[in-house]
Amino acid sequence: MKNGSDLYCQIFIDTEMNENEIVKTIKSFINGKIMSIETHIKNKILDIQINLNEEYDETRKRDIKSGFLFYPYYLDIFPSENNNEREYISHIKQLISFLEEKNCVVVAACDFEDELDIHNLNK
C-alpha cells in the first residue's frame, strides 16, 4: 500500500465551465461537503482542492506534450481518511470519467496514473 504522499493526485482540467460550476459539479458527483474554503470539497474517500491555474495560457495549452500544464484549472486530490487504496483510485477514475462526460479535457499527474485507465473502470 502506498503512503499518503504517494496517493496524491493532481488533475488538470480544460473546460468551458467557470469555477463555481466546477465546484458544484464535483460536489454533486462525489456527494461531498464544502469545507472552510468554497473550493475545498471532501467526502469519506476524496479530499479535493479546486484551483485556478496561475500558469493558464490559451495558446500554450494546445501543445500536445505539455499543454495540460496550462489548462485553466487543476485539482489537488488526497485520500480523506484511512481508506482503501483501491477504493480511492477507483473513485478518482470515476471522477475523471464523469468530468470527461461533462466535456472536460482531463489529464492526471500522479504516481499511479497508469492505474487510471478510465476505459477499464474495473481494473
Backbone hydrogen bonds in HBPLUS format (Angstrom, degrees):
<---DONOR---> <-ACCEPTOR-->    atom                        ^
c    i                          cat <-CA-CA->   ^        H-A-AA   ^      H-
h    n   atom  resd res      DA  || num        DHA   H-A  angle D-A-AA Bond
n    s   type  num  typ     dist DA aas  dist angle  dist       angle   num
A0006-ASP N   A0003-ASN O   2.99 MM   3  5.35 125.5  2.30 108.0 122.4     1
A0007-LEU N   A0004-GLY O   3.15 MM   3  5.19 141.7  2.31  96.6 107.7     2
A0008-TYR N   A0005-SER O   3.32 MM   3  5.32 162.7  2.35 100.2 105.2     3
A0009-CYS N   A0077-ILE O   2.92 MM  68  5.08 156.2  1.97 147.0 151.9     4
A0077-ILE N   A0009-CYS O   2.79 MM  68  5.08 156.1  1.85 159.1 164.9     5
A0010-GLN N   A0109-ALA O   3.10 MM  99  5.18 165.8  2.12 136.3 140.1     6
A0109-ALA N   A0010-GLN O   2.70 MM  99  5.18 155.6  1.76 162.6 169.8     7
A0011-ILE N   A0075-LEU O   2.98 MM  64  4.99 153.9  2.05 134.6 143.1     8
A0075-LEU N   A0011-ILE O   2.68 MM  64  4.99 151.3  1.76 139.9 150.0     9
A0012-PHE N   A0107-VAL O   2.79 MM  95  5.20 161.8  1.83 161.0 158.1    10
A0107-VAL N   A0012-PHE O   3.03 MM  95  5.20 156.3  2.09 144.6 150.3    11
A0013-ILE N   A0073-TYR O   2.87 MM  60  5.16 171.4  1.88 138.0 138.7    12
A0073-TYR N   A0013-ILE O   3.30 MM  60  5.16 155.9  2.37 157.3 156.7    13
A0014-ASP N   A0105-VAL O   2.87 MM  91  4.98 158.3  1.92 146.4 152.7    14
A0105-VAL N   A0014-ASP O   2.90 MM  91  4.98 166.6  1.92 147.0 151.3    15
A0022-ILE N   A0018-ASN O   3.01 MM   4  6.33 157.4  2.07 156.6 163.4    16
A0023-VAL N   A0019-GLU O   2.95 MM   4  6.21 165.9  1.97 155.2 158.6    17
A0024-LYS N   A0020-ASN O   2.98 MM   4  6.18 170.3  1.99 151.1 153.6    18
A0025-THR N   A0021-GLU O   2.87 MM   4  5.93 159.3  1.91 147.1 153.5    19
A0026-ILE N   A0022-ILE O   2.91 MM   4  6.05 172.2  1.92 158.0 159.6    20
A0027-LYS N   A0023-VAL O   2.85 MM   4  5.88 165.4  1.87 153.8 158.9    21
A0028-SER N   A0024-LYS O   2.97 MM   4  5.99 161.5  2.00 143.9 149.0    22
A0029-PHE N   A0025-THR O   3.03 MM   4  6.18 162.9  2.06 146.0 151.0    23
A0030-ILE N   A0026-ILE O   2.96 MM   4  6.11 171.0  1.97 161.2 162.1    24
A0031-ASN N   A0027-LYS O   2.98 MM   4  5.66 111.8  2.46 133.2 148.4    25
A0032-GLY N   A0027-LYS O   2.96 MM   5  4.91 157.2  2.01 140.6 146.5    26
A0031-ASN N   A0028-SER O   3.26 MM   3  4.99 147.6  2.37  94.4 103.8    27
A0033-LYS N   A0042-LYS O   2.81 MM   9  5.35 163.1  1.84 144.7 148.0    28
A0042-LYS N   A0033-LYS O   2.97 MM   9  5.35 153.5  2.05 140.0 148.3    29
A0035-MET N   A0040-HIS O   2.79 MM   5  5.41 168.4  1.80 159.2 160.1    30
A0040-HIS N   A0037-ILE O   2.93 MM   3  5.42 160.0  1.97 129.2 129.0    31
A0050-ILE N   A0039-THR O   2.81 MM  11  5.16 171.0  1.82 157.3 160.3    32
A0041-ILE N   A0048-ILE O   2.79 MM   7  5.18 159.3  1.83 158.1 163.0    33
A0048-ILE N   A0041-ILE O   2.74 MM   7  5.18 166.8  1.76 173.6 172.8    34
A0043-ASN N   A0046-LEU O   2.92 MM   3  5.50 158.6  1.97 159.1 164.8    35
A0080-SER N   A0045-ILE O   2.91 MM  35  5.09 160.8  1.94 119.2 121.8    36
A0047-ASP N   A0078-PHE O   2.87 MM  31  5.15 144.6  2.00 164.0 162.9    37
A0078-PHE N   A0047-ASP O   2.98 MM  31  5.15 156.3  2.04 142.4 150.1    38
A0049-GLN N   A0076-ASP O   2.92 MM  27  5.11 156.8  1.97 145.5 153.2    39
A0076-ASP N   A0049-GLN O   2.92 MM  27  5.11 157.9  1.97 145.2 152.5    40
A0051-ASN N   A0074-TYR O   2.84 MM  23  5.33 158.2  1.89 163.0 170.1    41
A0074-TYR N   A0051-ASN O   3.04 MM  23  5.33 152.0  2.12 141.2 147.3    42
A0053-ASN N   A0072-PRO O   2.85 MM  19  5.18 176.1  1.85 135.7 134.6    43
A0056-TYR N   A0053-ASN O   3.03 MM   3  5.31 162.6  2.06 114.5 116.8    44
A0057-ASP N   A0070-PHE O   3.14 MM  13  5.27 156.5  2.20 133.8 133.6    45
A0061-LYS N   A0057-ASP O   3.00 MM   4  5.94 145.3  2.13 154.8 161.3    46
A0062-ARG N   A0059-THR O   3.19 MM   3  5.90 166.4  2.21 119.5 123.7    47
A0063-ASP N   A0060-ARG O   3.19 MM   3  5.72 170.7  2.20 117.3 120.2    48
A0067-GLY N   A0063-ASP O   2.91 MM   4  4.31 134.0  2.12 129.2 131.0    49
A0069-LEU N   A0066-SER O   3.11 MM   3  5.87 153.8  2.18 121.2 127.3    50
A0070-PHE N   A0067-GLY O   2.87 MM   3  5.56 164.4  1.90 123.3 128.7    51
A0071-TYR N   A0068-PHE O   3.13 MM   3  5.20 168.3  2.15 113.2 112.4    52
A0083-ASN N   A0081-GLU O   2.72 MM   2  5.51 124.0  2.03 115.2  97.6    53
A0088-TYR N   A0084-ASN O   2.94 MM   4  6.20 159.4  1.98 156.4 162.4    54
A0089-ILE N   A0085-GLU O   2.95 MM   4  6.21 168.4  1.97 157.5 159.5    55
A0090-SER N   A0086-ARG O   2.87 MM   4  5.98 155.0  1.93 143.8 151.6    56
A0091-HIS N   A0087-GLU O   2.95 MM   4  6.19 152.0  2.02 146.7 153.5    57
A0092-ILE N   A0088-TYR O   3.10 MM   4  6.46 149.5  2.20 145.8 154.1    58
A0093-LYS N   A0089-ILE O   2.97 MM   4  6.27 158.8  2.01 151.1 156.8    59
A0094-GLN N   A0090-SER O   2.97 MM   4  6.26 159.2  2.01 148.4 153.9    60
A0095-LEU N   A0091-HIS O   2.94 MM   4  6.15 152.8  2.02 143.0 150.5    61
A0096-ILE N   A0092-ILE O   2.92 MM   4  6.20 162.7  1.95 155.8 159.6    62
A0097-SER N   A0093-LYS O   2.95 MM   4  6.20 168.0  1.97 154.9 158.0    63
A0098-PHE N   A0094-GLN O   2.90 MM   4  6.05 159.7  1.94 147.1 152.9    64
A0099-LEU N   A0095-LEU O   2.90 MM   4  6.14 163.1  1.93 153.8 157.8    65
A0100-GLU N   A0096-ILE O   2.95 MM   4  6.21 156.9  2.00 151.8 158.4    66
A0101-GLU N   A0097-SER O   2.98 MM   4  6.28 147.4  2.09 144.7 153.9    67
A0102-LYS N   A0098-PHE O   3.11 MM   4  6.46 129.9  2.38 138.3 151.8    68
A0102-LYS N   A0099-LEU O   3.00 MM   3  4.96 132.0  2.24  93.8 107.6    69
A0104-CYS N   A0099-LEU O   3.06 MM   5  5.47 152.1  2.14 142.8 144.2    70
A0103-ASN N   A0100-GLU O   2.99 MM   3  5.06 144.7  2.12 114.0 113.4    71
A0113-GLU N   A0110-CYS O   3.29 MM   3  5.27 158.0  2.34 116.3 112.3    72
A0115-GLU N   A0112-PHE O   2.79 MM   3  5.44 154.3  1.85 120.7 129.1    73
A0116-LEU N   A0113-GLU O   3.02 MM   3  5.12 161.3  2.06 107.1 112.8    74
A0118-ILE N   A0116-LEU O   2.80 MM   2  5.61 104.1  2.38 118.7 102.2    75
A0120-ASN N   A0117-ASP O   3.02 MM   3  5.74 162.4  2.05 122.9 126.3    76
A0123-LYS N   A0120-ASN O   3.08 MM   3  5.58 161.3  2.12 123.4 124.5    77
